[in-house]
């Protein structure tokens, strides 16, 4: 009987050594911040200054003021949005590639090309509607 107990114990030890613990491979899930899926948001838009040309954006791309991109603080990077100038009805579609400074009160910061298309490059600011595409 003692021989059977020793054999059983040895088998249990081998199984315990070969079986990984249950907690291995489990990573803690971090909460993902997702913007509310509202149909649209309204606020003030501005555009990037020349000094940002060639710098890296939050998604790692190099900033180009001739592209159709924008900075937004809550929409996921890579999101396409339609931006409409509320004073003249002009709209553009841009890709979110960057983040605004935490203290910036603007809803979106556009490239100069996008601001020109929307008709507010000379004014600097415009009241806009931002909608996910």
N, C-alpha and C positions, 0 to 999 in steps of 0.2 A: 504494500500500500504506500509506503514511504517513497518507493521508486516512482510510482505514478504521480505523486504530489510533486516531486522534484522535476519530473518530465513536464508536467503541466505548467509549473512555475517557469521553467526554461522557455517554453513556447510563448507564454505571456510576455516575458522579457523581450524575446525576439520581435514579437508583434508590436510591443510598445516602442522599441527602437526604430523599427521600419515604418511605423505610422506617424506622419507628422501631426503635431498638435493641432487641435481644431482652430486655434486663433491664428495660425500661420497663414499668410496669404490674404488675410482680411485687412483691407485698408479702411481707415475711417473715412466716411463720406463727408466731404465738406459741402456746406450749403452753397448753391449757385444763386447768384443775384441775377434775377431776370426782370427786365422792365415790364411794367404793366402793359397789357395788350390793349391799350386804348386805340380807338380809331384814329385819332389825331391829337396833337398838342399844339398850342399856339404860344408864341413868345417872340423875343427879339433875336435876330440873326446878325452876326458880324462876319468878317472874313479875316483870314490869316495875313499877318504882316509879311513883308518880303524876307525878313530875317529867318523865317522858318524854312525857306527853300533849301532842300537837300538834307534836312535833318530827318532822323528816324521818327516815325509815328508810333503810337501805342501797339499797333499790330506788327511792327517791324519793317514796314515798307518805308521807302524814302519819300519824303513829302515833295510833291510837285504842284505848284500853284496853277499849272495848266491842266491838271486832271479834274475829275468831277468827284471829289471826296469831301469828307467833313469830319468834324469832331463833335461828339455828343457824350454826355456823361452817364446815361443809363441804358441806351440801346446797345445790344451786343455788337462787338466789332464784326464787320462784314455785312451788317444789315443794310439793305437798300431802302432808301426813303425818298419820298417825293416831297420837295420843299416848294411851297407856293408863297409868293410875295402877295400879301393881302391888299396892298395899295394898287397893284396893276394887274393881278391875276396871272402873271408869268410863273411858270414852274419848271423845275429841273429834277432829275433823279441823280442822287449821289450815294456813294458807299461810305459807311462809317468806318474810318480807319484810325481814329485818334480820340483822345479825351480832352475835355476842356480843363482849365485850371480849376481847382476846387472852389475858389472864391469867385469864379466868373458867373455872372447872373444871366448870361445868354443861354438860349435853348440850343443853339447850334452855331458852329463856326465853320464857314465854308471856304473853299478855295476862291481866289480872285476870279477865276474863270466862271465858277458857278454864280458868284455875286454879280458879275457883269451880265450873265444870261438873265438873272432875276431883275436887273436894272437898278441895283443900289450901290454899285461900286463907288460912285462919286460921293454918295451920302454917308457911306460907312456902316449904317445900320438899317434894318428893315423889320417890320412886323411880319412874321411868317407863320404858316401852318406846316407842321411836319407830320407826315403819314408814312407808316410802313408800306412797302410795296409788296 
